[in-house]
Amino acid sequence: MSVILAENNYGKQAVRLVTVRRRPAAHELQDVTVAIRLQGDYTAAFQEGDNGGVLPTDTMKNTVYALAAEHPFDDVEDLGLRLTGHVLRENPRVTRATVELTEHLWERIENDGTPHPHAFRRAGGEQRTALVVRDRAGEAVRVQAGLQDLVVMKTARSAFAGFPRDRYTTLKETTDRLLATAVRATWWYTVPAVPFGARWHDVRRHLLATFADHDSLSVQQTLYAMGAAVLEGVPDVEEIHLSMPNKHHIPVDLTPFGLENRNEIFVATAEPYGLIEATVRRG
């Protein structure tokens, strides 16, 4: 029997990096988790235990901290570009470097409406994400940005009706329901150099505005409308993938208590849940 080494990679996961820029007027805080994956000619390492070309993953961790110190960054995408470029320059055996970044968002604590210069609170569970992939061949680089756990809800202008029914269908049609989800979105930029922070906020604003204003006949329809709005409003985005779990809120039956539920009392259920996903790209 012939055995070969197929696709492989290795790297360092869950590198936690917190940076504080101590500016005179106010401090700036960033809290990032970094993952690095390398691909290349590592056949000897896997098959023979030859570590001659294997960059230690501990070195990868140290590189994150050193480059963050030497090259302060405003956006996580910039850190990813710096890391992938450094790894390819310093390690001839690497053919592709991938850096995945997750920024845990903080916001300033306000005191009498004034943002505090050096006191912060976590901004809920929402996270900003980025993925930078750089190939040695042609020095090709692609940048993906994203967000996850953007929890949203609308209490009107959401329906779900006209679906097929069989003997196992118990769901009632509705033209007035709660629509809640935790948006996960990732998008590829058309070029690897854009004003990353501004574009991230642009995409997020289009997602939220469309979710709020769209007359939803289904989560599918709203998802597509959100993706289309991003492509129409942000020319630097090539395509966007959206994942939207349906966080069900079920009207409670109050008739056993002699009460009427005027579409006001609900129970939030965690599991099971519907999951709707799609990629919207330019034609």
Sine and cosine of phi, psi and omega as CSV:
sin_phi,cos_phi,sin_psi,cos_psi,sin_omega,cos_omega
0.00,0.00,0.72,-0.69,0.03,-1.00
-1.00,-0.05,0.73,-0.68,0.00,-1.00
-0.82,-0.57,0.76,-0.65,0.03,-1.00
-0.79,-0.61,0.39,-0.92,0.12,-0.99
-0.99,0.11,0.87,-0.49,-0.01,-1.00
-1.00,-0.06,-0.56,-0.83,-0.05,-1.00
-0.85,0.53,0.65,-0.76,0.00,-1.00
-0.43,-0.90,0.41,-0.91,0.13,-0.99
-0.35,-0.94,0.26,-0.97,0.09,-1.00
-0.47,-0.88,0.29,-0.96,-0.03,-1.00
0.10,-0.99,-0.29,-0.96,-0.03,-1.00
-0.88,-0.48,0.76,-0.65,-0.01,-1.00
-0.95,-0.31,0.40,-0.91,0.21,-0.98
0.83,0.56,0.73,0.69,0.11,-0.99
-0.99,0.12,0.92,-0.39,-0.04,-1.00
-1.00,0.01,0.79,-0.62,-0.04,-1.00
-0.74,-0.67,0.85,-0.52,0.10,-0.99
-0.87,-0.49,0.82,-0.57,0.01,-1.00
-0.88,-0.47,0.61,-0.79,0.07,-1.00
-0.79,-0.61,0.88,-0.47,0.12,-0.99
-0.99,-0.13,0.90,-0.44,-0.12,-0.99
-1.00,-0.04,0.97,0.26,0.02,-1.00
-0.97,0.22,0.42,-0.91,-0.07,-1.00
-0.85,0.53,-0.67,0.74,-0.08,-1.00
-0.99,0.17,-0.61,0.79,-0.06,-1.00
-0.29,-0.96,0.49,-0.87,0.06,-1.00
-1.00,0.07,0.51,-0.86,0.07,-1.00
-0.90,-0.45,0.77,-0.63,-0.10,-0.99
-0.90,-0.44,0.73,-0.69,0.14,-0.99
-0.73,-0.68,0.67,-0.75,-0.08,-1.00
-0.77,-0.64,0.94,-0.34,-0.19,-0.98
-0.76,-0.65,0.62,-0.79,0.19,-0.98
-0.94,-0.35,0.77,-0.63,-0.12,-0.99
-0.88,-0.47,0.66,-0.75,0.13,-0.99
-0.79,-0.61,0.72,-0.69,-0.01,-1.00
-0.87,-0.50,0.74,-0.67,0.08,-1.00
-0.77,-0.64,0.73,-0.69,0.00,-1.00
-0.89,-0.45,0.62,-0.78,0.12,-0.99
-0.81,-0.59,0.54,-0.84,0.00,-1.00
0.13,-0.99,-0.36,-0.93,-0.02,-1.00
-1.00,0.06,1.00,0.07,-0.01,-1.00
-0.90,-0.44,0.44,0.90,-0.02,-1.00
-0.86,0.52,-0.70,0.71,-0.02,-1.00
-0.89,0.45,-0.59,0.81,0.00,-1.00
-0.91,0.41,-0.71,0.71,-0.02,-1.00
-0.95,0.30,-0.67,0.74,-0.14,-0.99
-1.00,0.01,-0.50,0.87,-0.11,-0.99
-0.86,-0.51,-0.10,1.00,-0.05,-1.00
0.96,0.28,0.37,0.93,0.01,-1.00
-1.00,0.07,0.94,-0.34,-0.07,-1.00
-0.99,-0.11,0.31,0.95,-0.09,-1.00
-0.86,0.51,-0.50,0.87,-0.01,-1.00
-0.91,-0.42,0.26,0.97,-0.09,-1.00
-1.00,-0.08,0.95,-0.30,0.08,-1.00
-0.92,0.40,0.83,-0.55,-0.01,-1.00
-0.86,0.51,0.63,-0.77,0.03,-1.00
-0.92,0.40,-0.43,0.90,0.08,-1.00
-0.90,0.43,-0.57,0.82,0.07,-1.00
-0.91,0.42,-0.62,0.78,0.06,-1.00
-0.86,0.52,-0.71,0.71,0.02,-1.00
-0.85,0.53,-0.75,0.67,-0.02,-1.00
-0.89,0.45,-0.57,0.82,0.01,-1.00
-0.89,0.46,-0.63,0.78,0.04,-1.00
-0.83,0.55,-0.76,0.65,-0.05,-1.00
-0.93,0.38,-0.65,0.76,-0.04,-1.00
-0.92,0.40,-0.72,0.70,-0.01,-1.00
-0.93,0.38,-0.56,0.83,0.06,-1.00
-0.91,0.42,-0.54,0.84,0.03,-1.00
-0.97,0.24,-0.66,0.75,-0.05,-1.00
-0.97,0.22,-0.49,0.87,-0.08,-1.00
-0.73,-0.68,0.99,0.15,0.03,-1.00
-0.82,0.58,0.64,-0.77,-0.09,-1.00
-0.84,-0.55,0.53,-0.85,0.09,-1.00
-1.00,-0.03,-0.60,0.80,-0.07,-1.00
-0.83,-0.55,0.56,-0.83,-0.04,-1.00
-0.89,0.45,-0.49,0.87,0.05,-1.00
-0.86,0.51,-0.61,0.79,0.01,-1.00
-0.90,0.44,-0.64,0.77,0.07,-1.00
-0.90,0.44,-0.66,0.75,0.03,-1.00
-0.88,0.47,-0.66,0.75,0.04,-1.00
-0.90,0.44,-0.66,0.75,0.00,-1.00
-0.90,0.43,-0.69,0.72,-0.03,-1.00
-0.91,0.41,-0.74,0.68,-0.04,-1.00
-0.90,0.44,-0.64,0.77,0.03,-1.00
-0.90,0.45,-0.68,0.73,0.00,-1.00
-0.89,0.45,-0.72,0.69,-0.05,-1.00
-0.88,0.47,-0.68,0.73,-0.01,-1.00
-0.93,0.38,-0.61,0.79,0.02,-1.00
-0.91,0.40,-0.63,0.78,-0.15,-0.99
-1.00,-0.03,-0.15,0.99,-0.11,-0.99
-0.71,-0.70,1.00,-0.08,-0.09,-1.00
-0.88,0.48,-0.42,0.91,-0.06,-1.00
-0.97,0.24,-0.32,0.95,-0.04,-1.00
-0.98,0.22,0.79,-0.62,0.06,-1.00
-0.97,-0.25,-0.40,0.92,0.05,-1.00
-0.56,-0.83,0.72,-0.69,0.08,-1.00
-0.86,-0.50,0.77,-0.64,0.01,-1.00
-0.84,-0.54,0.78,-0.63,0.04,-1.00
-0.84,-0.55,0.82,-0.57,0.04,-1.00
-0.93,-0.36,0.74,-0.67,-0.08,-1.00
-0.78,-0.63,0.67,-0.74,0.07,-1.00
-0.79,-0.61,0.89,-0.47,0.01,-1.00
-0.99,-0.15,0.83,-0.55,0.05,-1.00
-1.00,0.01,0.92,-0.40,-0.22,-0.98
-0.98,0.18,0.68,-0.73,0.10,-0.99
-0.85,-0.53,0.43,-0.90,0.09,-1.00
-0.71,-0.71,0.40,-0.92,-0.06,-1.00
-0.95,0.32,0.64,-0.77,0.16,-0.99
-0.95,0.31,0.70,-0.71,0.01,-1.00
-0.98,-0.19,0.63,-0.77,0.05,-1.00
-0.83,-0.56,0.94,-0.35,-0.07,-1.00
0.83,0.56,0.64,0.77,0.05,-1.00
0.99,0.13,0.00,1.00,-0.01,-1.00
-0.96,-0.29,0.83,-0.55,0.03,-1.00
-0.88,0.47,0.75,-0.66,-0.01,-1.00
-0.95,0.31,0.64,-0.77,-0.07,-1.00
-0.95,0.32,-0.38,0.92,-0.05,-1.00
-0.54,-0.84,0.48,0.88,0.09,-1.00
-0.79,-0.62,0.72,-0.69,-0.16,-0.99
-0.72,-0.69,0.31,-0.95,0.15,-0.99
-0.71,-0.70,0.51,-0.86,0.05,-1.00
-0.91,0.41,0.69,-0.72,-0.06,-1.00
-1.00,0.03,0.90,0.44,-0.01,-1.00
0.92,0.40,-0.41,-0.91,-0.04,-1.00
-0.99,-0.10,-0.02,1.00,-0.05,-1.00
-0.91,0.42,0.60,-0.80,0.00,-1.00
-0.74,-0.67,0.55,-0.84,0.13,-0.99
-0.99,-0.14,0.70,-0.72,-0.06,-1.00
-0.81,-0.58,0.35,-0.94,0.07,-1.00
-0.45,-0.89,0.47,-0.88,0.05,-1.00
-0.65,-0.76,0.82,-0.57,0.03,-1.00
-0.86,-0.50,0.82,-0.57,0.00,-1.00
-0.85,-0.52,0.84,-0.54,-0.02,-1.00
-0.80,-0.60,0.80,-0.61,0.03,-1.00
-0.97,-0.25,0.59,-0.81,0.06,-1.00
-0.92,0.39,-0.65,0.76,-0.01,-1.00
-0.89,0.46,0.92,-0.39,0.01,-1.00
0.95,0.33,0.09,1.00,-0.05,-1.00
0.78,0.62,0.61,0.79,0.00,-1.00
-0.93,0.36,0.67,-0.74,0.01,-1.00
-0.64,-0.77,0.68,-0.74,0.07,-1.00
-0.79,-0.61,0.56,-0.83,-0.04,-1.00
-0.82,-0.57,0.80,-0.59,0.09,-1.00
-0.90,-0.44,0.69,-0.72,0.08,-1.00
-0.90,-0.44,0.18,-0.98,0.00,-1.00
-0.06,-1.00,-0.01,-1.00,0.11,-0.99
-0.53,-0.85,0.39,-0.92,0.05,-1.00
-0.53,-0.85,0.38,-0.92,-0.03,-1.00
0.86,0.52,0.62,0.78,0.16,-0.99
-1.00,0.07,1.00,-0.08,-0.13,-0.99
-1.00,0.06,0.84,-0.55,-0.06,-1.00
-0.70,-0.72,0.39,-0.92,0.04,-1.00
-0.50,-0.86,0.59,-0.81,0.17,-0.99
-0.79,-0.62,0.62,-0.78,-0.12,-0.99
-0.96,-0.27,0.17,0.99,0.04,-1.00
-0.41,-0.91,0.18,-0.98,0.05,-1.00
0.87,0.49,0.66,0.75,0.08,-1.00
-0.65,-0.76,0.73,-0.68,-0.05,-1.00
-0.63,-0.78,0.25,-0.97,0.17,-0.99
-0.41,-0.91,0.96,-0.29,-0.07,-1.00
-0.47,-0.88,0.17,-0.99,0.04,-1.00
0.98,0.22,0.25,0.97,-0.02,-1.00
-1.00,0.08,0.38,-0.93,0.00,-1.00
-0.93,0.37,0.47,-0.88,0.01,-1.00
-0.81,-0.59,0.61,-0.79,0.16,-0.99
-0.72,-0.70,-0.17,-0.99,-0.11,-0.99
-0.94,0.35,-0.19,0.98,0.03,-1.00
-0.98,-0.18,0.00,1.00,-0.06,-1.00
-0.99,0.10,0.83,-0.55,0.06,-1.00
-0.87,-0.49,-0.22,0.97,-0.05,-1.00
-0.90,0.43,0.73,-0.69,0.04,-1.00
-1.00,0.03,0.58,-0.82,0.11,-0.99
-0.94,0.35,0.52,-0.85,0.01,-1.00
-0.56,-0.83,0.59,-0.81,0.10,-1.00
-0.93,-0.37,0.10,1.00,-0.04,-1.00
-0.46,-0.89,1.00,-0.03,-0.04,-1.00
-0.74,-0.67,0.23,-0.97,0.16,-0.99
-0.98,0.17,0.68,-0.73,0.08,-1.00
-0.86,-0.51,0.90,-0.43,-0.01,-1.00
-0.73,-0.69,0.57,-0.82,-0.01,-1.00
-0.37,-0.93,0.23,-0.97,0.14,-0.99
-0.89,-0.46,0.98,-0.18,-0.14,-0.99
-0.95,0.31,0.76,-0.65,0.23,-0.97
-0.87,-0.50,0.83,-0.55,-0.04,-1.00
-0.73,-0.69,0.66,-0.75,0.14,-0.99
-0.73,-0.69,0.62,-0.78,-0.02,-1.00
-0.61,-0.79,0.56,-0.83,0.04,-1.00
-0.99,-0.13,0.67,-0.74,0.08,-1.00
-1.00,0.06,0.47,-0.88,-0.02,-1.00
-0.94,0.34,-0.47,0.88,0.03,-1.00
-0.71,-0.71,0.38,-0.92,-0.07,-1.00
-0.99,0.11,0.12,0.99,-0.01,-1.00
-0.70,-0.72,0.98,-0.18,0.07,-1.00
-0.69,-0.73,0.24,-0.97,0.12,-0.99
-0.95,0.32,1.00,0.01,-0.24,-0.97
-0.86,0.51,-0.70,0.71,-0.03,-1.00
-0.89,0.45,-0.72,0.69,-0.01,-1.00
-0.89,0.45,-0.67,0.74,-0.02,-1.00
-0.93,0.37,-0.61,0.80,0.04,-1.00
-0.87,0.50,-0.71,0.71,0.01,-1.00
-0.92,0.38,-0.57,0.82,0.06,-1.00
-0.87,0.49,-0.75,0.66,-0.02,-1.00
-0.88,0.48,-0.73,0.68,-0.02,-1.00
-0.86,0.51,-0.66,0.75,0.00,-1.00
-0.89,0.45,-0.67,0.74,0.02,-1.00
-0.91,0.41,-0.64,0.77,0.03,-1.00
-0.88,0.48,-0.74,0.67,-0.05,-1.00
-0.93,0.37,-0.68,0.73,-0.04,-1.00
-0.90,0.44,-0.65,0.76,-0.02,-1.00
-0.94,0.34,-0.67,0.74,0.06,-1.00
-0.83,0.56,-0.70,0.71,-0.07,-1.00
-0.93,0.37,-0.65,0.76,-0.18,-0.98
-1.00,-0.09,-0.23,0.97,-0.11,-0.99
-0.96,0.26,0.71,-0.70,0.13,-0.99
-0.99,0.14,0.98,-0.18,-0.21,-0.98
-1.00,0.05,0.85,-0.53,0.16,-0.99
-1.00,-0.08,-0.19,0.98,0.07,-1.00
-0.14,-0.99,0.29,-0.96,0.11,-0.99
-0.89,0.45,-0.60,0.80,0.01,-1.00
-0.84,0.54,-0.73,0.68,-0.04,-1.00
-0.91,0.42,-0.65,0.76,0.00,-1.00
-0.92,0.38,-0.65,0.76,0.05,-1.00
-0.84,0.54,-0.75,0.66,-0.01,-1.00
-0.88,0.47,-0.66,0.75,0.00,-1.00
-0.89,0.45,-0.62,0.79,0.02,-1.00
-0.91,0.41,-0.71,0.71,0.02,-1.00
-0.90,0.44,-0.68,0.74,0.01,-1.00
-0.89,0.45,-0.62,0.78,0.01,-1.00
-0.89,0.45,-0.61,0.79,0.04,-1.00
-0.90,0.43,-0.72,0.69,-0.02,-1.00
-0.91,0.42,-0.59,0.81,0.01,-1.00
-0.95,0.30,-0.54,0.84,-0.11,-0.99
-0.99,-0.12,-0.29,0.96,-0.07,-1.00
-0.78,-0.63,1.00,-0.02,-0.09,-1.00
-0.87,0.50,-0.41,0.91,-0.03,-1.00
-0.96,0.28,-0.18,0.98,-0.01,-1.00
-1.00,-0.02,0.80,-0.60,-0.02,-1.00
-1.00,0.07,-0.69,0.73,0.05,-1.00
-0.38,-0.92,0.35,-0.94,0.00,-1.00
-0.67,-0.74,0.70,-0.72,0.08,-1.00
-0.95,-0.32,0.74,-0.67,-0.01,-1.00
-0.84,-0.54,0.69,-0.72,0.10,-1.00
-0.82,-0.58,0.85,-0.53,-0.10,-0.99
-0.72,-0.69,1.00,-0.08,0.10,-0.99
-0.92,0.39,0.64,-0.77,0.01,-1.00
-1.00,0.08,0.96,-0.27,0.01,-1.00
-0.99,0.12,1.00,-0.09,-0.17,-0.99
-0.93,0.37,0.67,-0.74,0.14,-0.99
-0.81,-0.59,0.94,-0.35,-0.14,-0.99
-0.99,-0.15,0.79,-0.62,0.08,-1.00
-0.87,0.50,0.72,-0.69,-0.02,-1.00
-0.99,0.14,0.71,-0.70,0.06,-1.00
-0.98,0.21,0.95,-0.33,-0.04,-1.00
-0.99,-0.14,0.01,1.00,-0.05,-1.00
-0.88,0.48,-0.53,0.85,0.05,-1.00
-0.88,0.48,-0.32,0.95,-0.02,-1.00
-0.97,-0.23,0.17,0.99,-0.01,-1.00
0.94,0.33,0.45,0.89,-0.04,-1.00
-0.87,-0.50,0.43,-0.90,0.07,-1.00
-0.97,-0.23,0.74,-0.67,0.09,-1.00
-1.00,-0.03,0.95,-0.30,-0.04,-1.00
-1.00,0.03,0.71,0.71,-0.01,-1.00
0.85,0.52,0.67,0.75,-0.06,-1.00
-0.81,-0.59,-0.33,0.95,-0.08,-1.00
-0.90,-0.44,0.85,-0.53,-0.09,-1.00
-0.73,-0.68,0.38,-0.92,0.18,-0.98
-0.92,-0.40,0.77,-0.64,0.03,-1.00
-1.00,0.07,0.80,-0.60,-0.01,-1.00
-0.92,-0.38,0.67,-0.74,-0.02,-1.00
-1.00,0.00,-0.65,0.76,-0.06,-1.00
-0.59,-0.81,0.52,-0.85,-0.20,0.98
-0.95,0.31,0.20,-0.98,0.00,-1.00
-0.57,-0.82,0.45,-0.89,0.09,-1.00
-0.97,0.23,0.50,-0.86,0.03,-1.00
-0.74,-0.67,0.85,-0.52,-0.03,-1.00
-0.88,-0.47,0.78,-0.62,-0.04,-1.00
-0.66,-0.75,0.53,-0.85,0.08,-1.00
-0.23,-0.97,0.39,-0.92,0.11,-0.99
-0.93,-0.37,0.76,-0.65,0.04,-1.00
-0.90,-0.44,0.85,-0.53,-0.03,-1.00
-0.75,-0.67,0.25,-0.97,0.02,-1.00
-0.94,0.35,0.66,-0.75,-0.02,-1.00
-1.00,0.09,0.00,0.00,0.00,0.00
